[in-house]
Amino acid sequence: MRHPYRMRWASILVAGALVATLGAAAPAAASGQPSLTDKQPCEGVANFTCAYLTVPLDRSGHVGGTLRLKVAVGNNAEAPRGTLLFLSGGPGQPGAGLVGTISQRLSYLLDDYRLVMIDQRGTGEGAINCPRLQVEAGSSDITPPSAEAVRECAELLGVTRNFYTTSDTVADLEDLRRALGVPRWTVDGVSYGSFVGIQYGLTYPRRVTRLVLDSVVPQDTADPLYVDSLHRTAFVLREACREQDCGFDPAAELADVVRRYDNGVGVFDLIVIASIVDPKLTATNFFPVLSLLHQAAQGNPDPLNQAIDNLRKFGLQAPPEEYSSGLHVATLCADLTHAPWGDASAPLAIRDAAVARALAKLHPSETWPFEPETAVGQGIIQGCRYWPPARPNVQPKHHRLTMPVLLINGDRDLSTPLEWAREQAARTPRGKLVVIHGMGHSIQGRNPAGDAAVRAFLLG
């Protein structure tokens, strides 16, 4: 489950994400055999070929246009264990552009598997670019964008905002499989990529040999209020304090700080990012979290608030081709099934009251050490409450993953908390959950125990 621009709308049409054929007839790609075109060696990455997959914007054919998705494919087409599709996160991260990094992290698999990555629709070279939203939210799930930034992005996309759901991406992946000519493949997804992997596995169960879910977003129970993450923060802080012998209770101090200074969303944002960058919460970069909290609890909140400001100004900024905030909100808001107002089709007029009711139902103990207001003040709720009604994500026809599934999750992950992985494991008959102690978000290539679990699952 992350810059300043003022332009006329006519000058900021989404480069690559919308094709000039909008309003034309449905493209040939909607039927027939998909193919990869414009093949050439991937720049700077040996032994990979980059190409493009053209897919229809709207598979119903009511809205014309196509999307051109970049794909990176390993050259070892005869790999003994077949093809491994690796799905990046976000939503908003590219895929093909990360193949160099991911191939290094998964190097122990590449004698046996042919690695494939794709820029999911609205990312990478075809990224949705909503300049104001990109500046305000960056790559964070937690930073709340303004209503104006969200509305401007929706206006920019217009009717096309209906076609960036996860189910649209799942259909693109099936086109990719067909274009590659592989009858079945292994799928590995991290963070939001785990959700895409689940949705693909539920939609096309016979096409998936094995499924790896790293930092798990469950198939339909992820809570947009982030209650599990808010509450688990106490455990993460106390574990970090125990290891460093910090001499105070950081959870109790956090509870005091956010109530005294009304900065719960910013503190939560800082700690979530710290749990990704440095799950021990030590003084890495500008994230000396325990010390900042202690100073604030002692009456000096300035260093903590400055760190929050620095995070938003410098730590989360990225160009849309590296992380698309527009795609992030378009997909998340369409995919939500348990928002306070219901799903993406709910009228805007009912959403504020629904958020107020959700807040009233939260008991302080559920979100402690944060206040309940943090649950409704963070970016997912504040972004999607202003996103205009859109076509909801289409749910898969199957409800249980039937292939072997490995789930791996850090016990200090606050972006996709361990509770989510446990929920998904409980409903996955052939699933095995491996908890990586002392680890935050995104395991593969960053933790030997996690890599050992993946190695045993995919090579054993």
C-alpha positions in Angstrom: 0.0 0.0 0.0 4.6 6.4 -2.3 6.2 19.2 -7.2 4.9 23.4 -7.8 3.1 23.6 -11.1 0.4 25.9 -12.5 -0.7 25.1 -16.0 -3.7 25.4 -18.1 -5.6 22.2 -18.4 -5.0 22.1 -22.1 -1.3 22.0 -21.6 -1.2 19.1 -19.1 -2.9 16.3 -20.8 -1.6 13.1 -19.3 1.5 12.2 -21.3 1.3 8.6 -22.5 -1.6 7.7 -20.2 -4.3 8.9 -22.5 -4.1 8.3 -26.2 -5.4 10.8 -28.7 -7.9 8.2 -30.0 -10.3 8.8 -27.1 -13.8 8.7 -28.6 -12.7 6.5 -31.5 -13.9 3.0 -32.1 -12.7 0.2 -29.8 -9.1 -0.9 -30.8 -8.2 -4.2 -32.4 -6.3 -5.0 -29.2 -9.7 -5.7 -27.5 -9.9 -8.9 -29.5 -7.4 -11.2 -31.2 -4.0 -12.2 -30.1 -2.0 -9.6 -28.0 1.6 -9.1 -29.0 4.7 -7.3 -27.8 6.0 -4.7 -30.2 9.1 -2.4 -30.6 11.4 -4.9 -29.0 14.9 -3.7 -28.1 17.5 -4.4 -25.3 16.6 -2.7 -22.0 18.8 0.2 -21.5 21.4 -0.4 -18.8 20.1 -3.9 -17.9 21.9 -6.9 -19.5 19.9 -9.9 -20.7 16.5 -8.2 -20.8 14.4 -7.1 -23.7 12.1 -4.2 -23.4 8.9 -3.9 -25.5 5.4 -2.6 -25.4 2.0 -4.2 -24.9 -1.0 -2.2 -26.3 -4.2 -2.7 -24.5 -7.7 -1.1 -24.7 -8.4 1.7 -22.3 -12.0 0.5 -21.9 -12.5 -3.2 -22.6 -16.3 -2.7 -23.0 -15.6 -0.6 -26.1 -17.8 2.2 -25.0 -14.8 4.6 -24.6 -12.2 4.3 -27.3 -8.5 4.6 -26.9 -5.5 2.4 -26.1 -2.7 2.4 -23.5 0.9 1.4 -24.4 2.4 -0.4 -21.5 6.2 -1.0 -21.3 7.3 -4.5 -20.5 10.8 -5.9 -19.5 11.3 -9.6 -20.3 14.3 -11.8 -19.4 16.0 -13.3 -22.4 16.2 -16.8 -20.9 13.0 -17.9 -22.6 13.8 -21.6 -21.9 14.2 -21.2 -18.1 13.5 -24.6 -16.6 10.8 -23.4 -14.1 9.1 -21.0 -16.5 8.1 -17.4 -16.2 8.0 -15.3 -13.0 5.9 -12.2 -13.2 7.0 -9.6 -10.6 4.4 -6.9 -9.6 5.5 -3.7 -8.1 3.6 -1.7 -5.5 1.9 1.6 -4.9 -0.4 1.7 -6.7 1.7 4.1 -8.7 5.1 2.5 -9.1 6.4 1.5 -12.5 7.5 -2.1 -13.2 9.7 -2.2 -16.3 11.9 0.6 -15.1 12.7 -1.3 -11.9 13.8 -4.5 -13.6 17.5 -3.8 -12.9 16.9 -3.5 -9.2 14.5 -6.4 -8.9 16.7 -8.7 -11.0 19.5 -8.1 -8.5 17.3 -8.7 -5.5 15.9 -11.9 -7.1 19.2 -13.0 -8.7 19.1 -16.4 -6.9 15.9 -17.2 -8.9 17.0 -16.2 -12.4 18.8 -19.4 -13.4 15.4 -21.1 -13.0 12.9 -18.4 -13.9 12.4 -15.9 -16.7 11.7 -12.6 -15.0 9.0 -10.3 -16.5 7.9 -6.9 -15.2 5.3 -4.4 -16.6 4.4 -0.8 -16.2 0.8 -1.2 -14.9 -1.6 1.2 -16.6 -1.1 4.8 -15.5 2.5 4.2 -14.4 6.0 4.5 -15.8 6.3 5.9 -19.3 2.5 6.2 -19.4 2.2 7.8 -16.0 -0.9 9.8 -15.1 0.4 13.3 -14.2 -1.8 15.3 -11.9 0.7 18.1 -11.0 -0.9 19.6 -7.9 -1.7 16.2 -6.4 1.9 15.1 -7.2 3.2 18.0 -5.1 0.8 17.6 -2.2 0.8 13.9 -1.7 4.0 12.6 -3.3 4.4 8.9 -2.8 2.7 8.8 0.6 -0.5 6.9 1.5 -0.8 9.0 4.7 -0.2 12.6 3.6 -3.7 14.1 3.0 -4.1 16.0 -0.2 -6.3 19.0 -0.5 -9.8 18.6 -1.9 -8.8 21.0 -4.7 -5.9 18.8 -5.8 -8.1 15.7 -5.8 -10.9 17.4 -7.8 -8.4 18.8 -10.3 -7.0 15.4 -10.9 -10.4 13.9 -11.4 -11.3 16.7 -13.8 -8.1 16.1 -15.7 -8.8 12.5 -16.2 -12.5 12.9 -16.9 -14.4 9.8 -17.9 -11.1 7.9 -18.2 -10.8 7.8 -14.4 -13.2 4.7 -14.6 -10.5 2.6 -16.2 -7.6 2.4 -13.7 -9.1 -0.2 -11.4 -7.2 -3.3 -10.3 -9.5 -5.4 -12.4 -8.4 -3.4 -15.5 -4.8 -4.2 -14.6 -5.6 -7.9 -14.1 -7.0 -8.0 -17.7 -3.8 -6.3 -18.9 -1.7 -9.0 -17.2 -3.7 -11.8 -18.9 -3.0 -10.1 -22.3 0.6 -10.0 -21.3 0.6 -13.8 -20.5 -1.0 -14.5 -23.9 1.5 -12.2 -25.7 4.3 -14.1 -24.1 2.8 -17.4 -25.1 3.1 -19.0 -21.7 0.2 -21.3 -20.5 0.9 -20.7 -16.8 3.3 -18.6 -14.8 4.5 -17.9 -11.2 3.3 -14.5 -9.8 5.2 -12.5 -7.1 3.7 -9.2 -5.8 4.9 -6.7 -3.2 2.6 -4.4 -1.3 -0.1 -3.3 -3.7 1.5 -5.8 -6.1 0.4 -8.5 -3.7 -3.2 -7.3 -4.1 -2.9 -7.4 -7.9 -1.4 -10.9 -7.6 -4.3 -12.0 -5.5 -6.9 -10.5 -7.8 -5.2 -12.1 -10.8 -5.1 -15.5 -9.0 -8.8 -15.3 -8.1 -9.7 -14.3 -11.7 -7.4 -16.8 -13.6 -6.6 -19.5 -11.1 -5.6 -22.0 -13.7 -2.9 -19.6 -15.0 -1.0 -19.3 -11.8 1.5 -22.1 -10.8 2.5 -20.5 -7.5 1.9 -17.1 -5.8 4.2 -15.1 -3.6 2.7 -12.3 -1.5 5.2 -9.9 0.1 3.8 -7.3 2.5 0.3 -8.4 2.1 -2.8 -6.4 1.1 -5.7 -8.8 1.6 -8.2 -9.5 -1.1 -11.1 -7.6 0.3 -10.6 -6.7 3.9 -7.9 -3.9 3.9 -9.2 -1.2 6.2 -9.0 2.3 4.7 -9.1 3.7 8.2 -5.7 2.1 9.0 -6.9 1.1 12.5 -4.6 -2.0 12.6 -1.5 0.0 11.7 -2.4 2.9 14.1 -2.7 0.4 17.0 0.3 -1.6 16.1 2.5 1.4 16.2 2.8 0.9 20.0 4.4 -2.5 19.5 6.8 -1.3 16.9 8.0 1.7 18.9 8.4 -0.4 22.1 10.4 -3.1 20.3 12.7 -0.4 18.8 13.0 1.2 22.3 13.8 -2.2 23.9 16.6 -2.9 21.4 18.1 0.6 22.0 17.4 0.7 25.7 15.9 4.1 25.3 14.7 4.4 28.9 11.2 5.6 28.3 7.8 4.4 26.9 7.7 5.8 23.4 4.1 4.6 22.9 2.9 6.6 25.9 4.9 9.6 24.8 3.5 9.4 21.3 0.0 9.4 22.8 0.8 12.5 24.8 2.5 14.3 21.9 -0.3 13.8 19.3 -2.9 15.0 21.8 -0.9 17.9 22.9 0.2 19.2 19.5 -2.5 17.9 17.2 0.0 16.4 14.7 -1.2 12.8 14.6 -1.3 12.4 10.9 2.1 13.8 10.4 3.6 11.6 13.1 1.9 8.6 11.7 3.3 9.4 8.2 6.8 9.8 9.6 6.7 6.5 11.5 5.2 4.5 8.6 7.9 5.7 6.3 10.5 5.0 9.0 9.2 1.5 9.3 9.8 1.0 5.6 13.3 2.6 5.5 14.6 1.5 8.9 12.3 -0.8 10.9 14.5 -0.4 14.0 13.6 3.3 13.9 17.2 4.4 14.5 18.7 7.6 13.3 18.7 6.8 9.6 18.6 9.8 7.3 16.2 12.2 9.0 14.2 9.5 10.9 15.6 9.5 14.5 12.0 8.8 15.5 12.4 7.8 19.2 14.5 10.8 19.9 12.1 13.2 18.2 9.2 11.8 20.1 11.0 12.1 23.4 12.0 15.7 22.7 8.4 16.6 21.9 7.1 14.9 25.0 9.6 16.9 27.0 8.1 20.1 25.6 10.1 20.7 22.4 8.0 19.6 19.4 10.0 21.7 16.8 12.5 19.0 15.7 9.6 16.5 15.3 7.5 18.9 13.3 10.5 19.9 11.2 11.1 16.2 10.4 7.5 15.9 9.3 7.9 19.0 7.1 11.1 17.7 5.6 9.5 14.4 4.9 6.7 16.0 2.9 9.0 18.5 1.1 11.9 16.3 0.3 11.4 12.7 1.4 8.4 11.7 -0.7 8.7 13.8 -3.8 9.1 11.9 -7.1 8.2 12.6 -10.7 5.0 10.8 -11.9 7.0 8.3 -14.0 8.6 7.1 -10.8 5.5 7.2 -8.7 2.1 8.5 -10.0 0.0 10.1 -7.3 -2.8 10.5 -9.9 -2.8 6.8 -10.6 -2.6 6.1 -6.9 -5.8 7.9 -6.0 -7.7 6.8 -9.1 -7.0 3.1 -8.3 -7.3 3.2 -4.6 -10.6 5.1 -4.7 -12.0 2.7 -7.3 -10.9 -0.4 -5.4 -12.2 0.5 -1.9 -15.0 -1.7 -0.9 -15.1 -0.8 2.8 -14.9 3.0 2.8 -17.2 4.7 5.3 -19.4 5.7 2.4 -19.4 2.3 0.7 -17.7 1.8 -2.7 -16.6 4.2 -5.5 -20.1 4.7 -6.8 -21.3 6.5 -3.7 -22.4 10.1 -4.3 -20.2 12.8 -2.9 -23.1 14.3 -0.9 -23.1 11.4 1.5 -19.4 11.0 2.2 -18.7 13.7 4.8 -21.6 12.4 7.0 -20.3 8.9 6.5 -16.8 9.9 7.6 -18.3 11.6 10.7 -20.2 8.4 11.6 -17.1 6.3 11.2 -15.2 8.6 13.5 -18.0 8.5 16.1 -17.9 4.7 16.1 -14.1 4.5 16.8 -13.2 3.9 20.4 -9.9 5.5 21.5 -8.6 2.2 22.5 -8.8 0.9 18.9 -6.4 3.5 17.5 -4.2 4.1 20.7 -1.6 5.6 20.9 -3.1 7.8 18.2 -6.4 9.6 18.4 -9.3 8.3 16.4 -9.2 11.5 14.3 -6.0 10.3 12.8 -7.8 7.4 11.2 -10.1 9.7 9.2 -7.5 12.5 8.7 -5.0 10.4 6.7 -4.6 10.4 3.0 -6.7 7.5 1.8 -9.8 8.8 3.5 -9.1 12.4 2.7 -8.2 11.7 -0.9 -11.1 9.4 -1.7 -13.8 11.4 0.1 -13.4 14.0 -2.7 -12.9 11.7 -5.6 -16.0 11.8 -7.8 -18.2 8.7 -8.2 -16.5 6.2 -10.5 -16.9 2.7 -11.7 -16.0 0.4 -8.8 -13.4 -2.3 -9.1 -14.9 -5.5 -10.5 -14.7 -8.3 -8.1 -13.2 -11.7 -9.2 -15.6 -14.6 -9.7 -13.7 -16.9 -7.4 -13.3 -16.3 -3.6 -10.4 -18.6 -2.6 -6.9 -18.9 -3.9 -6.4 -22.5 -4.9 -2.7 -22.5 -5.9 0.2 -22.8 -3.4 0.7 -19.4 -1.8 3.6 -18.0 0.2 2.8 -15.0 2.4 5.7 -13.1 4.0 5.3 -10.1 6.2 7.4 -8.1 8.6 6.1 -7.8 12.2 7.1 -4.1 12.2 5.3 -3.3 8.9 3.0 -0.3 9.4 2.2 0.1 5.8 0.6 -3.3 5.4 0.4 -4.6 9.0 0.8 -8.2 10.0 -2.9 -8.4 10.8 -3.6 -8.1 7.1 -1.3 -11.0 6.2 -2.9 -13.1 8.9 -6.4 -12.3 7.5 -5.4 -13.4 4.0 -3.6 -16.5 5.3 -6.7 -17.6 7.2 -8.7 -17.7 4.0 -6.0 -19.3 1.7 -6.3 -23.1 1.9 -2.8 -23.7 0.5 -1.2 -20.7 2.0 1.8 -20.5 4.3 2.5 -17.3 6.3 6.1 -16.6 7.2 6.5 -13.7 9.7 9.9 -11.9 9.5 10.7 -10.6 12.9 12.2 -7.1 13.2 11.4 -6.3 9.6 9.2 -3.6 8.2 7.7 -3.3 4.7 9.0 -5.0 1.5 10.9 -8.1 2.4 12.5 -9.7 -0.7 16.1 -8.7 -1.3 16.2 -6.9 2.0 16.1 -9.8 4.5 17.9 -13.2 4.4 15.1 -15.0 6.2 12.6 -13.7 3.8 14.8 -14.7 0.8 15.3 -18.1 2.3 11.5 -18.6 2.5 11.0 -17.5 -1.1 13.9 -19.7 -2.3 12.5 -22.8 -0.5 9.0 -22.1 -1.9 10.0 -21.4 -5.6 13.0 -23.7 -5.9 12.4 -26.4 -3.4 
